[in-house]
Amino acid sequence: MSRRPLIGLTGRRKTAGEIAGTPESLHHLEGDWYYADYARGVLQAGGLPVNLPLDAAPEMFIDHLDGILLSGGADIGPDRYDAAPETEDFPPEPARDQFELDLLTGALDRELPVLGICRGLQMINVHAGGTLHQHVPEHAKFHENPTLHTHEITIEPGSVVAELYGESRGVNSLHHQTVDRLGDGLKVTASHDGSVEAIEHEQLPIVAVQWHPEMLDTRDTDPIFGWLVNQAAART
């Protein structure tokens, strides 16, 4: 039996005190955290998710991985795209920013397949020299059930996203930042009312979506996880 492709999965660093139900004596301890649906999506598509803790430099991981999944999370520091902060409600996490920027540099050098989800899309854009709209509150439908399709997106023909979903699809909306200036080497492959919903690299196996496919109510694994695992399997 051939081995499953190893998919590096990034996440957040939180103290235990931020997790409800943790005994007070443990509040000072740190943990790495992401929604389990990301890992389940990778597993169900045939890959093996690998947690990437912030304590180790990305170059220690990169040559052992077949693909990377950049998950959602906190805002990217606006200093990463030479902008002044416009809101203090969503503080950035500088250590994670630097880790993922370095991880992307290694992935691009090795042409590893990369899937970005929500913040992951924004990170890919910033890494490529793009910028972000820092606060778009009408997109932040955090009060909605994440399985609901809050709007329809239009998908560009001939793109990877079109191969996976067709001409359009319903998606959720769990973000408050969006792409402003597009980064170098990237193209927009899905949109909604002028906002970027998906991007792809013009030459490399890099695809990113602004919605959360891992949370949508589907009977089968969302096809974008299959894309990532299949791309990674081709390298093993």
VOKEMAR-95356 format. One line per field, with one value per residue (C-alpha): residue in three letters; chain; x, y, z. Coordinates in pm, 1 decimal. Layout:
! VOKEMAR-95356
residuo: [ALA, ...]
cadena: [A, ...]
x: [X, ...]
y: [Y, ...]
z: [Z, ...]
//
This chain:
! VOKEMAR-95356
residuo: [MET, SER, ARG, ARG, PRO, LEU, ILE, GLY, LEU, THR, GLY, ARG, ARG, LYS, THR, ALA, GLY, GLU, ILE, ALA, GLY, THR, PRO, GLU, SER, LEU, HIS, HIS, LEU, GLU, GLY, ASP, TRP, TYR, TYR, ALA, ASP, TYR, ALA, ARG, GLY, VAL, LEU, GLN, ALA, GLY, GLY, LEU, PRO, VAL, ASN, LEU, PRO, LEU, ASP, ALA, ALA, PRO, GLU, MET, PHE, ILE, ASP, HIS, LEU, ASP, GLY, ILE, LEU, LEU, SER, GLY, GLY, ALA, ASP, ILE, GLY, PRO, ASP, ARG, TYR, ASP, ALA, ALA, PRO, GLU, THR, GLU, ASP, PHE, PRO, PRO, GLU, PRO, ALA, ARG, ASP, GLN, PHE, GLU, LEU, ASP, LEU, LEU, THR, GLY, ALA, LEU, ASP, ARG, GLU, LEU, PRO, VAL, LEU, GLY, ILE, CYS, ARG, GLY, LEU, GLN, MET, ILE, ASN, VAL, HIS, ALA, GLY, GLY, THR, LEU, HIS, GLN, HIS, VAL, PRO, GLU, HIS, ALA, LYS, PHE, HIS, GLU, ASN, PRO, THR, LEU, HIS, THR, HIS, GLU, ILE, THR, ILE, GLU, PRO, GLY, SER, VAL, VAL, ALA, GLU, LEU, TYR, GLY, GLU, SER, ARG, GLY, VAL, ASN, SER, LEU, HIS, HIS, GLN, THR, VAL, ASP, ARG, LEU, GLY, ASP, GLY, LEU, LYS, VAL, THR, ALA, SER, HIS, ASP, GLY, SER, VAL, GLU, ALA, ILE, GLU, HIS, GLU, GLN, LEU, PRO, ILE, VAL, ALA, VAL, GLN, TRP, HIS, PRO, GLU, MET, LEU, ASP, THR, ARG, ASP, THR, ASP, PRO, ILE, PHE, GLY, TRP, LEU, VAL, ASN, GLN, ALA, ALA, ALA, ARG, THR]
cadena: [A, A, A, A, A, A, A, A, A, A, A, A, A, A, A, A, A, A, A, A, A, A, A, A, A, A, A, A, A, A, A, A, A, A, A, A, A, A, A, A, A, A, A, A, A, A, A, A, A, A, A, A, A, A, A, A, A, A, A, A, A, A, A, A, A, A, A, A, A, A, A, A, A, A, A, A, A, A, A, A, A, A, A, A, A, A, A, A, A, A, A, A, A, A, A, A, A, A, A, A, A, A, A, A, A, A, A, A, A, A, A, A, A, A, A, A, A, A, A, A, A, A, A, A, A, A, A, A, A, A, A, A, A, A, A, A, A, A, A, A, A, A, A, A, A, A, A, A, A, A, A, A, A, A, A, A, A, A, A, A, A, A, A, A, A, A, A, A, A, A, A, A, A, A, A, A, A, A, A, A, A, A, A, A, A, A, A, A, A, A, A, A, A, A, A, A, A, A, A, A, A, A, A, A, A, A, A, A, A, A, A, A, A, A, A, A, A, A, A, A, A, A, A, A, A, A, A, A, A, A, A, A, A, A, A, A]
x: [0.0, 141.9, 176.8, -68.4, 59.5, 167.8, -20.8, 119.9, -161.9, -108.0, -303.7, -317.3, -123.4, -356.9, -322.7, -533.6, -712.6, -874.8, -1040.8, -1364.2, -1361.5, -984.2, -884.8, -750.5, -419.9, -353.3, -452.1, -90.5, -11.2, 1.0, -156.2, -176.7, -530.9, -739.1, -1086.0, -1074.5, -1273.9, -957.1, -779.9, -1091.1, -1113.5, -753.7, -801.5, -1122.8, -955.9, -677.9, -406.2, -245.4, -258.4, 54.8, 39.6, 302.3, 384.0, 522.7, 816.2, 1006.7, 1133.0, 943.4, 1259.4, 1260.9, 927.3, 922.4, 1126.4, 913.9, 579.2, 390.1, 145.7, 34.4, -301.1, -309.6, -610.6, -822.2, -762.5, -657.2, -595.1, -261.1, -62.3, -109.8, 262.4, 314.2, 172.3, 299.1, -33.3, -135.7, -388.9, -751.5, -912.3, -805.3, -1090.4, -903.9, -540.9, -284.5, -56.7, 294.7, 461.2, 209.9, 239.2, 615.6, 589.5, 341.5, 530.3, 847.7, 651.8, 509.9, 855.1, 974.8, 663.9, 704.3, 1073.4, 980.3, 655.9, 457.9, 78.2, -84.1, -447.5, -541.0, -870.6, -1000.5, -695.9, -491.1, -609.1, -519.0, -174.9, -103.6, -200.2, 13.4, 311.3, 283.4, 295.1, -79.9, -281.8, -604.8, -918.5, -882.0, -1244.5, -1547.5, -1809.8, -2089.1, -1886.9, -1855.2, -2159.7, -2027.1, -2379.7, -2491.9, -2471.7, -2147.5, -2323.2, -2550.9, -2492.8, -2513.5, -2441.8, -2353.5, -2012.8, -1933.0, -1647.7, -1410.6, -1425.4, -1111.7, -992.7, -922.8, -1217.5, -1443.3, -1326.4, -1420.5, -1749.4, -1876.3, -1990.8, -2115.8, -2180.8, -2324.5, -2075.1, -2060.5, -1903.8, -1693.5, -1438.9, -1412.9, -1111.2, -1087.2, -830.0, -758.7, -461.9, -389.3, -39.5, 207.3, 157.1, -198.7, -533.8, -887.8, -1095.7, -1416.0, -1590.1, -1908.5, -2021.8, -1669.8, -1504.9, -1245.0, -1365.8, -1092.4, -743.7, -497.8, -133.2, -75.4, 187.0, 216.7, -30.2, -165.5, -540.2, -716.0, -1076.7, -1223.1, -1506.5, -1478.8, -1540.9, -1460.0, -1767.1, -2027.5, -2294.6, -2202.7, -2251.5, -1909.8, -1569.2, -1547.5, -1365.1, -1103.6, -946.0, -932.9, -754.2, -488.1, -432.8, -423.7, -169.5, 38.6, 8.7, 152.4, 477.0, 517.2]
y: [0.0, 337.4, 589.0, 872.2, 1215.5, 1425.5, 1755.1, 2019.2, 2198.1, 2537.7, 2670.2, 2917.9, 2932.9, 2989.0, 2976.8, 2720.2, 3003.9, 3095.6, 2753.3, 2722.1, 2458.9, 2451.0, 2435.4, 2769.7, 2615.0, 2532.6, 2868.6, 2972.3, 2668.5, 2703.5, 2484.3, 2462.4, 2483.3, 2456.6, 2327.2, 1949.8, 1974.1, 2077.0, 1757.6, 1548.5, 1689.8, 1588.3, 1242.6, 1172.6, 1276.4, 1023.2, 1240.7, 1244.2, 1581.4, 1687.3, 1958.5, 2230.5, 2386.2, 2739.7, 2631.8, 2479.0, 2670.2, 2588.6, 2462.9, 2176.0, 2054.6, 2151.8, 1869.2, 1609.1, 1739.2, 1668.4, 1959.1, 2240.5, 2361.6, 2718.2, 2735.6, 3027.2, 3239.1, 3583.7, 3889.1, 3922.0, 4214.2, 4514.1, 4589.4, 4279.1, 4476.9, 4821.6, 4949.4, 5118.9, 4931.2, 5034.6, 4828.2, 4697.1, 4448.6, 4159.8, 4164.6, 3991.8, 3707.2, 3807.5, 3472.8, 3288.8, 3551.2, 3503.6, 3124.9, 3106.4, 3359.3, 3150.2, 2829.5, 2969.5, 3073.4, 2716.1, 2574.6, 2797.0, 2710.2, 2340.2, 2381.7, 2210.2, 2216.4, 2464.9, 2510.5, 2832.5, 2872.3, 3212.2, 3365.1, 3122.6, 3296.8, 3632.6, 3507.8, 3376.9, 3715.9, 3910.0, 3678.2, 3759.7, 4135.0, 4196.6, 4395.4, 4354.2, 4548.0, 4538.9, 4555.6, 4458.8, 4398.1, 4291.8, 3977.0, 3879.3, 3655.9, 3492.0, 3475.0, 3245.5, 2866.8, 2791.0, 2520.7, 2780.8, 2915.3, 3290.9, 3391.3, 3258.8, 3306.7, 3330.9, 3107.7, 3170.7, 2905.3, 2698.9, 2745.4, 2472.9, 2601.5, 2563.1, 2203.9, 2134.6, 2323.6, 2433.9, 2784.8, 2888.4, 2761.8, 2869.7, 2946.2, 3065.6, 3395.7, 3390.0, 3664.8, 4040.6, 4100.6, 4064.5, 4097.7, 4453.9, 4460.0, 4118.4, 3977.8, 3899.0, 3573.7, 3527.9, 3538.7, 3575.5, 3265.6, 3333.8, 3648.9, 3791.5, 4152.9, 4264.6, 4080.7, 3810.8, 3462.5, 3244.3, 3287.9, 3060.6, 3086.2, 3130.8, 2854.5, 2668.9, 2431.3, 2693.6, 2741.8, 2942.0, 3015.3, 3283.2, 3068.2, 2769.2, 2449.7, 2232.0, 2369.3, 2348.9, 2083.2, 1830.6, 1455.4, 1393.7, 1548.7, 1885.9, 1834.3, 2097.8, 1862.7, 1597.4, 1844.1, 1910.2, 1543.5, 1438.8, 1707.4, 1599.3, 1229.3, 1302.7, 1405.4, 1097.9]
z: [0.0, -99.8, 179.6, 222.8, 115.2, 412.8, 430.1, 665.1, 849.2, 1010.7, 1306.3, 1592.6, 1916.6, 2212.7, 2588.5, 2768.1, 2947.5, 2615.5, 2596.7, 2793.9, 3066.6, 3121.3, 3492.1, 3609.2, 3714.1, 3345.7, 3196.5, 3135.5, 2917.6, 2539.5, 2274.5, 1895.8, 1769.2, 1453.3, 1371.3, 1334.3, 1009.9, 824.8, 927.6, 862.2, 509.1, 441.0, 592.2, 403.6, 78.1, 133.5, 286.6, 629.0, 812.2, 999.1, 1264.7, 1209.6, 1549.9, 1554.2, 1772.4, 1480.1, 1178.3, 855.7, 686.6, 935.8, 793.7, 431.8, 278.0, 459.6, 327.8, 7.1, 40.5, 269.8, 398.9, 534.8, 765.5, 884.6, 1192.5, 1306.7, 1091.6, 915.8, 1055.1, 821.8, 852.9, 636.5, 342.2, 447.7, 579.7, 901.6, 1118.8, 1064.4, 1341.1, 1681.5, 1719.0, 1554.8, 1676.9, 1454.2, 1559.5, 1443.9, 1513.3, 1297.6, 1023.4, 999.9, 1018.5, 730.4, 516.4, 554.1, 494.2, 170.1, 51.7, 97.5, -70.4, -375.5, -406.9, -412.7, -610.4, -336.7, -376.0, -138.3, -39.5, 139.4, 324.9, 442.3, 615.7, 406.5, 88.5, 237.0, 340.2, -9.4, -150.5, 98.5, 40.0, -331.5, -261.9, -249.1, 4.1, 199.5, 280.9, 657.6, 767.6, 558.5, 829.0, 593.5, 514.9, 882.1, 919.1, 1234.3, 1376.2, 1092.2, 1098.4, 905.2, 703.0, 540.4, 190.5, 251.5, -109.9, -454.0, -613.7, -984.3, -1099.8, -1389.5, -1665.1, -1712.2, -1354.7, -1100.6, -898.2, -1203.6, -1250.6, -888.8, -857.3, -1198.8, -1292.4, -947.8, -599.1, -265.7, 9.7, 369.2, 478.4, 796.0, 736.8, 771.4, 546.5, 169.4, -107.3, -220.5, -459.5, -608.6, -559.4, -836.0, -1024.4, -898.0, -1076.4, -946.1, -1022.9, -825.3, -704.0, -552.9, -592.7, -674.7, -384.7, -443.9, -342.6, -492.7, -632.5, -809.3, -901.5, -1272.4, -1288.3, -957.5, -783.6, -544.4, -494.8, -224.1, -133.5, 90.5, 223.1, 457.9, 255.7, 556.6, 738.2, 462.7, 498.8, 229.9, 226.0, 80.4, 138.9, -31.8, -365.1, -288.5, -33.6, -303.3, -530.2, -266.6, -182.7, -548.4, -628.9, -330.7, -423.1, -766.4, -592.9, -372.2]
//
